Amino acid sequence: MTLWLVLLTIALPWTGALLVWLLGDRREKAQHATAVFFAIAAAVTAVLLIPQATTRVVVSVEMGSAFGTFTLVPDGLGVFLTAVATV
């Protein structure tokens, strides 16, 4: 579950921003509703991530020899700051 919460906390704001941009200024109400929906969804996933805080690696992606391994660790401070930023 921690993996999904971490991925959703990252993906929801980016997906919402893309959809808001694709809607354009002609559909202002739909644009605002989409922005609010994705902001609330990201905040909910960030708050649900608080009890899941851990010191173990949740996501690990090999980026090649020049960059090494990209890892995500939902530690206490990172989760707290994510919740503050999204809420």
Beta strands, then each sheet from edge to edge (+ up, - down):
strand 1: 59-62
strand 2: 69-72
sheet 1: 1+ 2-
end
